[in-house]
């Protein structure tokens, strides 16, 4: 019974969130629908992490919960500030209302969203990959990889520079091809749902979905301390660009429970915010690990 549930959880939870958001969208209440699905999914995953965890060791506190929440809240606050500034300047906060450029505005919305995911994912893939291969960008990405357990609460544990970096890559591509605001908002919502499930400590078996989507089975390998394993599976929503560029990785064995990185990331929130700047200035006191990461291929 547990094996069947593990196989059904990922697609059922994602479908429930998309349907819930779609109902709110059709009723003209997308913000309310997003908040309900966002916090509802988080609550369900928190319960499942206790009921059927993938790694029991990851259920123990790591002393980082307030930092995890702090990074998530800061990134959301900055995102809202940017959206508000754009609105005050008379610019749509997520993009043009109407499709433009090469975008197939006559397609059904669902097809446009699927295309939007594919286009945005190309930008997300390269932003993420460069954050592993370019030492300067790794400095901020190390904050995310310093976690020693995966669970739903540290899904949004990204330095704000990391979030701005990835979002810029995705949005620039989407806007360049003329994706309209509605499509971008849908892509942002789905990215949030998939991110929660990718990071959660729930026993999920995704089978063939591992060839299309970024799943927890794939992402656990991405957090390996071994760069041969960790410099893989860069996809945020989809794994197709990892397949194309040869970075998909899913061996037939259990991923390591001892995750993290060797960088001297501070334990405190303010220290973590300052870490990239101190690292760039050579003031962290310990050598970087990017040389090992660059040797993964």
GUKE-160320 format. One record per residue (C-alpha): residue in three letters; x, y, z; residue number from 1; chain. Coordinates in Angstrom, 2 decimals, always signed. Layout:
N
SITE type      c1      c2      c3 seq mol
SITE  Ala       X       Y       Z NUM   A
...
//
This chain:
297
SITE type      c1      c2      c3 seq mol
SITE  Unk   +0.00   +0.00   +0.00   1   A
SITE  Unk   +2.81   +2.39   +0.86   2   A
SITE  Unk   +4.55   +1.64   -2.43   3   A
SITE  Unk   +1.37   +2.50   -4.35   4   A
SITE  Unk   +0.91   +5.71   -2.38   5   A
SITE  Unk   +4.53   +6.66   -3.00   6   A
SITE  Unk   +3.96   +6.22   -6.74   7   A
SITE  Unk   +0.78   +8.32   -6.77   8   A
SITE  Unk   +1.71  +11.18   -4.43   9   A
SITE  Unk   +3.78  +13.36   -6.76  10   A
SITE  Unk   +1.35  +13.54   -9.72  11   A
SITE  Unk   -1.74  +13.73   -7.48  12   A
SITE  Unk   -0.41  +16.58   -5.35  13   A
SITE  Unk   +0.74  +18.57   -8.38  14   A
SITE  Unk   -2.59  +18.00  -10.13  15   A
SITE  Unk   -4.53  +19.08   -7.03  16   A
SITE  Unk   -2.54  +22.33   -6.81  17   A
SITE  Unk   -2.97  +23.08  -10.52  18   A
SITE  Unk   -6.70  +22.36  -10.39  19   A
SITE  Unk   -7.10  +24.48   -7.27  20   A
SITE  Unk   -5.20  +27.37   -8.81  21   A
SITE  Unk   -7.19  +26.98  -12.04  22   A
SITE  Unk  -10.49  +27.20  -10.17  23   A
SITE  Unk   -9.38  +30.40   -8.49  24   A
SITE  Unk   -8.06  +31.73  -11.79  25   A
SITE  Unk  -11.40  +31.14  -13.50  26   A
SITE  Unk  -13.22  +32.80  -10.59  27   A
SITE  Unk  -11.00  +35.88  -10.81  28   A
SITE  Unk   -9.27  +35.13   -7.47  29   A
SITE  Unk   -5.85  +33.83   -8.50  30   A
SITE  Unk   -3.98  +35.34   -5.54  31   A
SITE  Unk   -6.32  +33.73   -3.01  32   A
SITE  Unk   -6.15  +30.41   -4.89  33   A
SITE  Unk   -2.37  +30.51   -5.00  34   A
SITE  Unk   -2.08  +31.21   -1.28  35   A
SITE  Unk   -4.50  +28.41   -0.42  36   A
SITE  Unk   -2.70  +25.89   -2.62  37   A
SITE  Unk   +0.74  +27.12   -1.51  38   A
SITE  Unk   +0.12  +26.79   +2.22  39   A
SITE  Unk   -2.11  +23.75   +1.75  40   A
SITE  Unk   +0.62  +21.86   -0.12  41   A
SITE  Unk   +3.19  +22.87   +2.48  42   A
SITE  Unk   +0.95  +21.59   +5.29  43   A
SITE  Unk   +0.28  +18.28   +3.55  44   A
SITE  Unk   +3.97  +17.72   +2.87  45   A
SITE  Unk   +4.92  +18.53   +6.47  46   A
SITE  Unk   +2.52  +15.83   +7.65  47   A
SITE  Unk   +3.75  +13.34   +5.05  48   A
SITE  Unk   +7.36  +13.99   +6.09  49   A
SITE  Unk   +6.43  +12.61   +9.50  50   A
SITE  Unk   +4.21   +9.80   +8.28  51   A
SITE  Unk   +6.34   +8.44   +5.43  52   A
SITE  Unk   +9.77  +10.11   +5.35  53   A
SITE  Unk  +12.36   +9.14   +2.77  54   A
SITE  Unk  +15.26   +9.68   +5.22  55   A
SITE  Unk  +14.38   +9.37   +8.90  56   A
SITE  Unk  +17.59  +11.17   +9.82  57   A
SITE  Unk  +16.35  +14.27   +8.01  58   A
SITE  Unk  +13.40  +14.56  +10.41  59   A
SITE  Unk  +15.76  +15.66  +13.20  60   A
SITE  Unk  +16.27  +19.44  +13.72  61   A
SITE  Unk  +19.38  +20.99  +12.19  62   A
SITE  Unk  +19.16  +24.37  +13.91  63   A
SITE  Unk  +18.44  +26.17  +10.63  64   A
SITE  Unk  +14.66  +26.46  +10.58  65   A
SITE  Unk  +14.58  +30.20  +11.32  66   A
SITE  Unk  +17.29  +30.85   +8.74  67   A
SITE  Unk  +15.37  +28.78   +6.17  68   A
SITE  Unk  +12.20  +30.75   +6.83  69   A
SITE  Unk  +14.15  +34.02   +6.84  70   A
SITE  Unk  +15.65  +33.42   +3.39  71   A
SITE  Unk  +12.25  +32.41   +2.02  72   A
SITE  Unk  +10.53  +35.48   +3.48  73   A
SITE  Unk  +13.27  +37.84   +2.30  74   A
SITE  Unk  +13.12  +36.51   -1.25  75   A
SITE  Unk   +9.34  +36.80   -1.33  76   A
SITE  Unk   +9.54  +40.32   +0.08  77   A
SITE  Unk  +12.05  +41.41   -2.56  78   A
SITE  Unk   +9.91  +39.83   -5.28  79   A
SITE  Unk   +6.82  +41.68   -4.07  80   A
SITE  Unk   +8.75  +44.95   -3.87  81   A
SITE  Unk   +9.92  +44.55   -7.46  82   A
SITE  Unk   +6.36  +43.77   -8.59  83   A
SITE  Unk   +4.98  +46.78   -6.71  84   A
SITE  Unk   +7.65  +49.06   -8.19  85   A
SITE  Unk   +6.83  +47.83  -11.67  86   A
SITE  Unk   +3.12  +48.44  -11.09  87   A
SITE  Unk   +3.78  +51.98   -9.83  88   A
SITE  Unk   +5.87  +52.63  -12.92  89   A
SITE  Unk   +2.95  +51.55  -15.10  90   A
SITE  Unk   +4.54  +48.26  -16.15  91   A
SITE  Unk   +2.74  +44.92  -15.75  92   A
SITE  Unk   +4.42  +43.19  -12.82  93   A
SITE  Unk   +5.00  +39.90  -14.60  94   A
SITE  Unk   +5.08  +40.80  -18.27  95   A
SITE  Unk   +2.94  +42.17  -21.13  96   A
SITE  Unk   -0.80  +41.52  -20.98  97   A
SITE  Unk   -0.92  +40.40  -24.60  98   A
SITE  Unk   +1.36  +37.93  -26.35  99   A
SITE  Unk   +3.97  +39.40  -28.65 100   A
SITE  Unk   +6.95  +38.53  -30.78 101   A
SITE  Unk   +7.15  +34.84  -31.66 102   A
SITE  Unk   +4.70  +33.75  -28.99 103   A
SITE  Unk   +1.73  +31.61  -30.20 104   A
SITE  Unk   -0.97  +33.67  -28.49 105   A
SITE  Unk   -3.73  +31.75  -30.28 106   A
SITE  Unk   -2.91  +28.49  -28.56 107   A
SITE  Unk   -5.03  +27.25  -25.63 108   A
SITE  Unk   -3.74  +28.57  -22.31 109   A
SITE  Unk   -2.66  +25.10  -21.15 110   A
SITE  Unk   -0.49  +24.66  -24.24 111   A
SITE  Unk   +1.00  +28.12  -23.77 112   A
SITE  Unk   +1.83  +27.32  -20.15 113   A
SITE  Unk   +3.53  +24.08  -21.20 114   A
SITE  Unk   +5.60  +26.03  -23.73 115   A
SITE  Unk   +6.29  +28.68  -21.10 116   A
SITE  Unk   +7.65  +26.04  -18.74 117   A
SITE  Unk   +9.96  +24.73  -21.45 118   A
SITE  Unk  +11.26  +28.20  -22.36 119   A
SITE  Unk  +11.68  +29.38  -18.76 120   A
SITE  Unk  +13.34  +26.09  -17.85 121   A
SITE  Unk  +16.08  +26.71  -20.39 122   A
SITE  Unk  +16.99  +29.89  -18.53 123   A
SITE  Unk  +16.62  +28.26  -15.11 124   A
SITE  Unk  +18.79  +25.35  -16.19 125   A
SITE  Unk  +21.68  +27.54  -17.28 126   A
SITE  Unk  +21.38  +29.89  -14.31 127   A
SITE  Unk  +21.55  +26.89  -12.00 128   A
SITE  Unk  +24.36  +25.18  -13.89 129   A
SITE  Unk  +26.45  +28.36  -13.99 130   A
SITE  Unk  +25.90  +28.76  -10.25 131   A
SITE  Unk  +27.78  +25.46   -9.87 132   A
SITE  Unk  +30.43  +26.03  -12.51 133   A
SITE  Unk  +31.19  +29.76  -12.11 134   A
SITE  Unk  +32.98  +30.36   -8.79 135   A
SITE  Unk  +31.55  +33.84   -8.24 136   A
SITE  Unk  +27.97  +32.59   -8.54 137   A
SITE  Unk  +28.67  +29.48   -6.45 138   A
SITE  Unk  +29.36  +31.79   -3.51 139   A
SITE  Unk  +25.68  +32.67   -3.21 140   A
SITE  Unk  +24.42  +29.24   -4.29 141   A
SITE  Unk  +26.45  +27.60   -1.53 142   A
SITE  Unk  +23.88  +28.95   +0.97 143   A
SITE  Unk  +21.32  +26.58   -0.49 144   A
SITE  Unk  +23.70  +23.63   -0.65 145   A
SITE  Unk  +24.89  +24.07   +2.93 146   A
SITE  Unk  +21.76  +22.31   +4.23 147   A
SITE  Unk  +22.39  +18.93   +5.84 148   A
SITE  Unk  +18.86  +17.65   +5.35 149   A
SITE  Unk  +16.15  +18.15   +2.75 150   A
SITE  Unk  +12.65  +19.05   +3.86 151   A
SITE  Unk   +9.85  +21.31   +2.74 152   A
SITE  Unk  +10.85  +24.27   +4.94 153   A
SITE  Unk  +14.26  +24.77   +3.30 154   A
SITE  Unk  +12.83  +24.70   -0.23 155   A
SITE  Unk  +13.15  +28.50   -0.41 156   A
SITE  Unk  +16.52  +28.73   +1.31 157   A
SITE  Unk  +18.28  +30.77   -1.36 158   A
SITE  Unk  +20.42  +33.85   -0.98 159   A
SITE  Unk  +18.45  +36.74   -2.45 160   A
SITE  Unk  +21.16  +37.22   -5.11 161   A
SITE  Unk  +20.65  +33.60   -6.14 162   A
SITE  Unk  +16.91  +34.12   -6.54 163   A
SITE  Unk  +17.37  +37.32   -8.55 164   A
SITE  Unk  +19.93  +35.53  -10.74 165   A
SITE  Unk  +17.68  +32.59  -11.60 166   A
SITE  Unk  +14.51  +34.63  -12.01 167   A
SITE  Unk  +16.27  +37.06  -14.35 168   A
SITE  Unk  +17.43  +34.26  -16.65 169   A
SITE  Unk  +13.94  +32.78  -16.89 170   A
SITE  Unk  +12.05  +36.07  -17.26 171   A
SITE  Unk  +14.40  +37.52  -19.86 172   A
SITE  Unk  +13.89  +34.48  -22.06 173   A
SITE  Unk  +10.12  +34.45  -21.56 174   A
SITE  Unk   +9.82  +38.16  -22.32 175   A
SITE  Unk  +12.18  +37.91  -25.30 176   A
SITE  Unk   +9.86  +35.47  -27.04 177   A
SITE  Unk   +6.77  +37.51  -26.11 178   A
SITE  Unk   +5.18  +35.35  -23.39 179   A
SITE  Unk   +2.17  +37.18  -21.90 180   A
SITE  Unk   +1.60  +37.90  -18.23 181   A
SITE  Unk   -0.95  +35.11  -17.71 182   A
SITE  Unk   +1.49  +32.46  -18.89 183   A
SITE  Unk   +4.30  +33.83  -16.71 184   A
SITE  Unk   +2.06  +33.83  -13.63 185   A
SITE  Unk   +1.09  +30.22  -14.27 186   A
SITE  Unk   +4.74  +29.23  -14.70 187   A
SITE  Unk   +5.65  +30.96  -11.42 188   A
SITE  Unk   +2.86  +29.11   -9.59 189   A
SITE  Unk   +3.83  +25.70  -10.97 190   A
SITE  Unk   +7.48  +26.37  -10.19 191   A
SITE  Unk   +6.52  +26.92   -6.54 192   A
SITE  Unk   +4.52  +23.69   -6.33 193   A
SITE  Unk   +7.22  +21.59   -8.00 194   A
SITE  Unk   +9.90  +23.18   -5.81 195   A
SITE  Unk   +8.10  +22.15   -2.63 196   A
SITE  Unk   +7.81  +18.55   -3.78 197   A
SITE  Unk  +11.32  +18.40   -5.21 198   A
SITE  Unk  +12.79  +19.32   -1.84 199   A
SITE  Unk  +10.44  +17.44   +0.49 200   A
SITE  Unk  +11.53  +14.51   +2.62 201   A
SITE  Unk   +8.68  +12.27   +1.52 202   A
SITE  Unk   +9.01   +8.81   +0.03 203   A
SITE  Unk   +7.89   +9.38   -3.56 204   A
SITE  Unk   +8.52   +7.04   -6.50 205   A
SITE  Unk   +8.14   +8.91   -9.76 206   A
SITE  Unk   +9.01   +6.27  -12.35 207   A
SITE  Unk   +8.78   +7.55  -15.96 208   A
SITE  Unk   +8.07  +11.07  -14.66 209   A
SITE  Unk  +11.80  +11.22  -13.81 210   A
SITE  Unk  +12.46  +11.63  -17.54 211   A
SITE  Unk  +10.28  +14.73  -17.85 212   A
SITE  Unk  +10.03  +16.51  -14.51 213   A
SITE  Unk  +12.42  +17.52  -11.76 214   A
SITE  Unk  +11.45  +15.14   -8.96 215   A
SITE  Unk  +12.67  +14.45   -5.41 216   A
SITE  Unk  +14.33  +11.26   -6.64 217   A
SITE  Unk  +16.51  +13.34   -8.97 218   A
SITE  Unk  +17.05  +16.33   -6.71 219   A
SITE  Unk  +18.40  +14.30   -3.79 220   A
SITE  Unk  +21.38  +13.40   -5.96 221   A
SITE  Unk  +21.88  +17.07   -6.76 222   A
SITE  Unk  +22.55  +17.74   -3.06 223   A
SITE  Unk  +25.27  +15.11   -2.81 224   A
SITE  Unk  +28.64  +16.28   -1.47 225   A
SITE  Unk  +30.33  +14.37   -4.31 226   A
SITE  Unk  +30.59  +16.79   -7.28 227   A
SITE  Unk  +30.30  +13.88   -9.72 228   A
SITE  Unk  +26.79  +13.36   -8.33 229   A
SITE  Unk  +25.96  +16.90   -7.22 230   A
SITE  Unk  +26.75  +18.68  -10.47 231   A
SITE  Unk  +23.76  +17.04  -12.08 232   A
SITE  Unk  +19.97  +17.41  -12.31 233   A
SITE  Unk  +19.83  +21.20  -12.60 234   A
SITE  Unk  +16.19  +21.37  -13.71 235   A
SITE  Unk  +13.71  +23.33  -11.60 236   A
SITE  Unk  +10.44  +22.06  -13.09 237   A
SITE  Unk  +11.49  +19.93  -16.03 238   A
SITE  Unk  +14.47  +17.66  -16.47 239   A
SITE  Unk  +14.41  +17.76  -20.28 240   A
SITE  Unk  +17.35  +20.16  -20.61 241   A
SITE  Unk  +19.42  +17.90  -18.36 242   A
SITE  Unk  +18.57  +15.09  -20.77 243   A
SITE  Unk  +19.55  +17.24  -23.76 244   A
SITE  Unk  +22.84  +18.45  -22.24 245   A
SITE  Unk  +23.77  +15.16  -20.58 246   A
SITE  Unk  +23.48  +16.17  -16.93 247   A
SITE  Unk  +20.57  +13.94  -15.87 248   A
SITE  Unk  +21.69  +11.52  -13.17 249   A
SITE  Unk  +19.66   +8.77  -11.51 250   A
SITE  Unk  +21.70   +5.65  -10.65 251   A
SITE  Unk  +20.03   +2.50   -9.38 252   A
SITE  Unk  +21.07   +2.95   -5.75 253   A
SITE  Unk  +20.03   +5.02   -2.76 254   A
SITE  Unk  +21.31   +8.63   -2.72 255   A
SITE  Unk  +23.60   +9.68   +0.14 256   A
SITE  Unk  +21.95  +10.86   +3.35 257   A
SITE  Unk  +24.99  +12.94   +4.30 258   A
SITE  Unk  +24.40  +15.97   +2.11 259   A
SITE  Unk  +25.81  +19.50   +2.21 260   A
SITE  Unk  +28.90  +21.32   +0.96 261   A
SITE  Unk  +32.40  +22.01   +2.26 262   A
SITE  Unk  +32.19  +25.80   +2.03 263   A
SITE  Unk  +32.43  +27.67   +5.35 264   A
SITE  Unk  +28.85  +28.95   +5.25 265   A
SITE  Unk  +28.06  +30.67   +8.58 266   A
SITE  Unk  +25.41  +29.20  +10.86 267   A
SITE  Unk  +23.65  +32.55  +11.42 268   A
SITE  Unk  +21.23  +34.31   +9.08 269   A
SITE  Unk  +23.11  +37.61   +8.82 270   A
SITE  Unk  +26.36  +35.74   +8.29 271   A
SITE  Unk  +24.76  +33.80   +5.46 272   A
SITE  Unk  +23.57  +37.02   +3.83 273   A
SITE  Unk  +27.09  +38.43   +4.07 274   A
SITE  Unk  +28.84  +35.22   +3.01 275   A
SITE  Unk  +29.03  +35.80   -0.77 276   A
SITE  Unk  +30.41  +39.31   -0.29 277   A
SITE  Unk  +32.98  +38.12   +2.26 278   A
SITE  Unk  +33.92  +35.21   +0.02 279   A
SITE  Unk  +34.45  +37.49   -2.97 280   A
SITE  Unk  +36.71  +39.62   -0.78 281   A
SITE  Unk  +38.63  +36.52   +0.33 282   A
SITE  Unk  +37.65  +36.97   +3.97 283   A
SITE  Unk  +36.02  +33.63   +4.77 284   A
SITE  Unk  +39.21  +32.05   +6.10 285   A
SITE  Unk  +38.74  +28.75   +4.25 286   A
SITE  Unk  +39.43  +27.93   +0.64 287   A
SITE  Unk  +36.57  +27.53   -1.85 288   A
SITE  Unk  +35.30  +24.21   -3.17 289   A
SITE  Unk  +34.51  +25.28   -6.69 290   A
SITE  Unk  +37.65  +23.66   -8.07 291   A
SITE  Unk  +36.32  +20.26   -7.06 292   A
SITE  Unk  +32.92  +21.09   -8.47 293   A
SITE  Unk  +34.40  +22.20  -11.78 294   A
SITE  Unk  +36.08  +18.82  -12.08 295   A
SITE  Unk  +32.81  +16.93  -12.03 296   A
SITE  Unk  +32.79  +16.37  -15.76 297   A
//
